[in-house]
Amino acid sequence: MATTRTAHTVWNGDLMSGAGNTSLDSSGLGNFDVTWKARAEAAEGKTSPEELIAAAHSACFSMAFSHALAQAGHTPEEVNTKADVTFEPGTGITGSHLTLNARVPGISEDEFQRIAEDAKTGCPVSAALTGIKITLDATLAA
């Protein structure tokens, strides 16, 4: 069954001096201030499209990786994924770098790396981001 999630942003003013507010409508979890300065310079308590994409990518990859582990007969104790989404003014979003650190009892390093790479490719957010370079550093924690 398909699901649709909704967010919206209200922007006031021009790009450089204006500001907006993004609302997570489906979940009702909050409203987040956005500005060009938060996107291209320092966040200063505001978010950006790239930070929101990074949140989506890290969550989606963690879910895809956990599912792939289960299909291979492994249950992770913890999956910790960080996504760094890079934005270059004038160019746009140029990449997403995933850093995975996970504790998975009984898995070999080779199987861990294979499943992580497959999850990177199979994650629906990765599929949506095919126009940028996606990289992965995966560490099997002891």
N, C-alpha and C positions, 0 to 999 in steps of 0.2 A: 504494500500500500504506500503510495507516494505521500510525502509530507511537504508542507511549505512553511518556512519560517520567515518572519517579517521583522524588519528594522526600518527606521526612517530617520532622515536627517533634515533639519531646518537650518538653512544657512542665511546669514544676513551680511550684506556688504560685499565688497570685492574680495578677490582671492588673498591679497597680501595683508589687508588690515581687517578683513571680516572675520567672523567666527560662526561656528555652528554647534548644534547639539544633536547627537545621535542617540536614538532611543531603541532599546531592545524590546520590541513590541510583543513578540510571541511569548517570551518568558516573563516579561515585566521586571527583569532583574536590574534595570537601571538606565540612566541617561548619562551620556558622556560628552564633555565639551571637546570640540575639535577646532584646530586653527592651522593655518599654513605654517606658522612658526613651529608648532608642535610636530608637524609633518617633516619639515625640512631642517629644523635646528634642534632645540632642546624641548623635551616634552612639557616640562614645567606644570605637571598636574593635569595635562590634557592628553587625549589620545589621538590616533591617526588611523587612516585606513590600513596602513601597513601593520600596526599593532593588532588591529582587529583580525586581519588576515593571519598574522602569526598565531594568535590565540586559536583560530579555527584550524590552522594547519597542525599545531601541536596536539590539539584534542583529537582530531580525526586520525592522525598517524598513530597516536597511542591506542585508539580503539581498533584500528586495522591491525596493528602489531599484536595486540592482545588476542584478537580473534584468530589470526594466523597461528599464533602459538597454541591456542586451544585445539585448532584443527590438526596440529602436529603432535598433540598429546601432552602439551606442557602448560602448566599454570604459573604465570608470573607472580612473584611476591610483590614486586613494584615495577612500574614502568614510568620513567621520568623523562619527558621529552620537552626540549626547548626549541623553539623556532625563531630564527633571526631573519626577518624579511628586510631586504635592502631596497631603499628608494633613492634614486639619483634625480634631483631636480633637472628638468629638461629632457630626461631620458625615460623616467618612470620606474616601475618596480623591476628590478633586475635579477633577483634571486631569493630563494628561501633555503636557509641552511638548518637542517635538523640535527640536533645533538641528543642522542638517546643514551641513557644509562639505565640498565634494567637488571633486576635480580630474578633469574629464572633457574630454579633448581633442576639439575639433571640434564641440561642442554649442553651440547658441544659448542665450541667457539664457531666452527664452520656452519653448523645449522643455525645458530643465532644470527650470524651475519647474513646468511641466505634469506632467512625469514624477514629480517629487518629491511633488506633491499627490496624484497617482494612487497612488503607493506608500504614502503616509500612509493613504489609505482602504483600499487593497488588502492591506496587511500583516495577516496573521492575528491578531497580538496586538492591533492597532488594532481589528479586528473584535470581539475578545473584550472590549475596553474601551469598547464603545459607550455605556455608561452614564455616561461622563465626557467632558469637553471635551478634545479633542486638538488642539493647535496646532502649527504648524511655521514655523520660520525657516530658509530654505534659501539658502546662499551658494555660488555657483560660484567656486571659487578659480582664480586665474590660473596 
